[in-house]
Every structure is written in structure tokens, then in C-alpha cells.
Amino acid sequence: MSLHKPSEVLRFIGRNAKRVAVTIAGGIVVLAGVAMLVFPGPAVVVIPLGFAILATEYAWAAVALKKSKKMAVTAGDKTKLGATFLKRKVTGEKGPKRVQ
């Protein structure tokens, strides 16, 4: 049986402690964001933040972060489009004429 040097053991514990802390913190932030889909709160901001935390340690989270950013941009565009539509509906304003 071989014994490891204390510095190797401390380095191993340090690496894994960081991964566990990142996993817990990122998971809590993502879960809070998912809860904000039902309850009031900025879920569109919080969920990508949680994935950004997790992406520091996990490759799959980096992919999820990229997808959630894309979804956030799409949601923002739809919100702007809906607000413009409602404003025109309420005020009776016509949209810009399209050039063909």
C-alpha cells in the first residue's frame, strides 16, 4: 500500500471541494430560476446565471448556457414584438409601410 504525500491529498481535496461547491451553488441558482418560471422573478436572467456557474466545471452546462442565452434573446424579441403590437392595437397606430 502506497501513501500519498500530504500536498497531493490537499490538492485532491481542494479540486473536489471546488467542484462540489460549484455544483451546489449552480444547482441552487438554476432551481431558483426554474421556480421563477411559475412564481414572480427574473427567470430569464437567473437560469443562464446558474448555467454560467455550472459551466466553470461542466462542459454540458456550457452547452445549456448557450441554449438558454438563445432562448432569452428569443423571449426578449417576442416581448418587444408583443408590446409593439399591443401599443398599435390600443392607439390605433399603423405600422411602417413595407416596401416590395
C-alpha positions in Angstrom: 0.0 0.0 0.0 1.5 3.3 -1.0 0.9 6.5 0.9 0.3 9.8 -0.8 2.2 13.0 0.0 0.1 15.4 2.1 0.4 18.0 -0.6 -1.2 15.6 -3.1 -4.0 14.8 -0.7 -4.7 18.5 -0.1 -4.7 19.2 -3.8 -7.1 16.4 -4.4 -9.5 17.7 -1.7 -9.2 21.2 -3.0 -10.1 20.3 -6.5 -13.1 18.2 -5.5 -14.3 20.7 -2.9 -14.4 23.4 -5.6 -16.4 21.1 -7.9 -18.8 20.2 -5.1 -19.3 23.9 -4.2 -19.8 24.9 -7.9 -22.3 22.1 -8.3 -24.3 23.0 -5.3 -24.3 26.8 -5.9 -25.1 26.4 -9.7 -27.8 23.9 -9.0 -29.5 26.1 -6.4 -29.4 29.1 -8.8 -30.8 27.0 -11.7 -33.6 25.6 -9.4 -34.4 29.1 -8.2 -34.7 30.2 -11.8 -37.0 27.3 -12.7 -39.2 28.2 -9.7 -39.3 31.8 -11.1 -41.0 30.4 -14.2 -44.0 29.8 -12.0 -43.5 32.4 -9.3 -42.6 36.1 -9.9 -39.0 36.8 -10.7 -36.4 37.2 -13.5 -36.1 33.5 -14.5 -34.8 34.5 -17.9 -31.7 36.1 -16.2 -31.3 33.6 -13.3 -31.3 30.3 -15.2 -28.5 31.4 -17.5 -26.6 32.7 -14.5 -26.9 29.2 -12.9 -25.7 27.5 -16.1 -22.8 30.0 -16.2 -21.7 28.9 -12.7 -22.0 25.3 -13.6 -20.2 25.8 -16.9 -17.0 26.6 -14.9 -16.8 22.9 -14.1 -19.0 21.0 -16.6 -19.0 21.0 -20.4 -22.7 20.1 -20.6 -23.6 23.2 -18.7 -21.7 25.3 -21.2 -24.0 23.9 -23.9 -27.0 24.5 -21.8 -25.8 28.1 -21.2 -25.5 28.7 -24.9 -29.1 27.4 -25.5 -30.5 29.4 -22.6 -28.9 32.6 -23.9 -30.5 31.9 -27.3 -33.9 31.3 -25.6 -33.6 34.5 -23.5 -32.9 36.6 -26.7 -35.9 35.0 -28.4 -38.1 35.7 -25.4 -36.9 39.3 -25.4 -37.6 39.7 -29.1 -41.1 38.2 -28.7 -41.8 40.5 -25.8 -40.8 43.6 -27.8 -42.9 42.4 -30.7 -45.9 41.8 -28.5 -45.6 45.2 -26.8 -45.4 46.9 -30.1 -48.5 45.0 -31.3 -50.4 45.9 -28.2 -49.4 49.6 -28.4 -50.6 49.7 -32.0 -53.8 47.9 -31.2 -54.6 50.3 -28.3 -53.7 53.5 -30.0 -54.9 52.6 -33.5 -51.5 53.4 -34.9 -50.5 51.8 -38.2 -47.2 50.0 -38.6 -44.5 51.1 -41.0 -45.3 50.5 -44.7 -43.4 47.7 -46.3 -41.5 48.3 -49.5 -41.9 45.5 -52.0 
